[in-house]
Amino acid sequence: MLFLIKQHFFTPFLLTVYPVVFLYSRNLHRAEPRGLPLALVVTLLMTGLVFGVVRLIFKQQQRAIFMTSIFVLLFYTYGHVVQLGATFETRLPVPLHNTTLMSMLWLMLLLTAVYAAFKWENKLESANHYLTLVAMFLLIMQGIMLLTAQINRAQAGGVTQISYALDDYGIDPTQIDTSLPDIYHIVLDAYTREDILRDYLGYDNSAFINALRDRDFFVADNARSNYIATFLSLASMLNMQYVDFLEGTAPSDQSLAFQLLDDNLVINLLEQLGYQTIQFSSGWGPTEYNDHVDRNINRLTDEPVTIAGFDFNINLSVIHLLLIESTWLKQFTSPFQYSRHITAQYNFAHLPAIADNPEPTYTLMHIIAPHAPYYLSADDAPAPVGVNVDGEIIDQEKAARQPGYIDQIIFANRAVTNAIDAILENSDTPPIIIIHGDHGLRHICVDLRCESQSWFYDFFTPTLSAFYLPDGGGAAFYPSITHVNVYRAIFNHYFDADMPLLEDAGFFPDSYIGSATNHYVFNKVLYNDVAASRTRGDNSDEVYDMLWVCLTPRDQQRLGIDNAAVLTGPRPECRYQHLALE
């Protein structure tokens, strides 16, 4: 063994382990642990096969170690470089996102390594020594990061102090009607309110809203989210409480809230009541996979994988697909191409079948639409990757900076309507259906009037919120209900819980006003106070300084803002900026 170590025999295998561990640690909330052992075994066997063939052909161990190591480096970095090239397409002189060009470039680099292995044969042992050091350093650093992530996840459970006992919420299972209704929770990412669509994007969404009301949905006309980031908004909603208790924890670690999102109060209580819990994969990390539910439905792992035109019916997990996407195999297949578009269609198509389950079910389905990037068009066809598509926009000039958003609104409207019609038709017991946006519009710059509008209050928090609540369940709902109170009202009515409704408030994290890392430093805004101030015509700085977003130069460039007047706010660490408009 010591001889093999000194001869750097394990170098290509160490370099093989690193990308697998790297992808797993970067995708803890979407990659199932069950997929890791198989990924390691297959990749190590492949490296062993390559090494054996090279050793057999070239008859020299150090040369085989060097050439195999270079092959491993090129093979596992290919997809990352292509993705990087797509991200910075307009800034790079060479189109690295072109897979054919990249394959030719990578082949040239591999041939160069073969040439070097013969040209400088006497230096191969030294080169392998440095490759070994690099591989060991990368693995050690990745191990530290994995350990840190696990510690942070454990901390999340320590700071929550959320009880999962039914009697703590006044719920007595023996007093609940045995015919429990199915519950469908559909999250449409960044779906804003009807009035915002009408007044600022010039789109009339009344046909969809009226269609919901015709189906006996309660539509909250003044609904808002409590947070403007998905991971905070859903963590709060699914635990039926504000997550400001995370203040003082690791401020840059989103996994603390991710853990709350996965192992949430709603799922725990419903499972104790006899519900089967189901989650559709969204294509976004925290709602991609949940090991706390009874069943995950994931298009990427449930359907065949196509490689070089051939379909392979393999029970792959997300980590396997991530590996395929990151390697040279991307030249022949891309399991994540149009992933959000296809996943949205797949999820909507399979959602009605849940009603066929004999036991009561709770289903969470998070759709990454109408949130950017805009890969969904109004007619359900995928838009070209990286290219926005225009929709049915009444006032194109007003919405010029938000092309594609309306297209995805139209797609979502049609898909939701078809799905709920099928669910209602297939359900023996009338179900509970929750449809809402997790936050409002965060990526627009329309005709803001700085003297009367604020980003946080007027755009980031207004959301679509519609609820199908049979047997009088809508009695506790009101037009300005916020997400944190939705499940409280549902549990009170349908499960005889005793959960007082909380004061409707918004929590604006510092990560959106100048600091990219302070996710858990919140600025609290009481919605009723702001509404009352506006009713009085109070436009004082005390009201609006709480609500403005600090736009960084990068944000200004992204939003196309050329002229921003700086206004000093009450917080010295942040400059509050109003838009200077003609």
Buried (B, 14 or more C-beta within 10 A) or exposed (E): EEEEEEBBBBBBBBBBBBBBBBBBBBBBBBBBEEBBEBBBEEBBEBBBEBBEEBBEEBEBBBBBBBBBBBBBBBBBBBBBBBBBBBEEEEEEEEEBBBBEBBBEBBEEBBEEBBEBBEEEEEEBBEBBEEBBEBBBEBBEEBEEBBEBBEEBBEBBEEBBEBEBEBEEBEBEEEEBEEEBBBBBBBBBBBBBBBEBBBBBBBBEBEEBBEBBEEBEBBBBEBBBBBBBBBBBBBBBBBBBBBBBBBBEBBBEBBBBBBBBBBBBBBBBBBBEBEBBBBBBBBBBBBBBBBEBBBBBBBBBBEBEBEEEEEEEEEEBBBBBBBBBBBBBBBBBBBBBEBBBBBBBBBBBBBBBEBBEEEEBBBBBBBBBBBBBBBBBBBEBEBBEEEEBBBBEBEEEEBBEBBBBBBBBBBBBBBBBBBBBEBBBEBBEBBBBBBBBBBBBBBBBBBEBEBEEBBBBBBBBBBBBBBBBBBEEBBEBBBEBBBBBBBBBBBBBBBBBBEBEBBEBBBBBBBBBBBBEEBBBBBBEBEBEEBBEBEEEEEEEEEBBBBBBBBBBEEBBEEBEBEEBEEBEBEBEEBBBBBBEEE
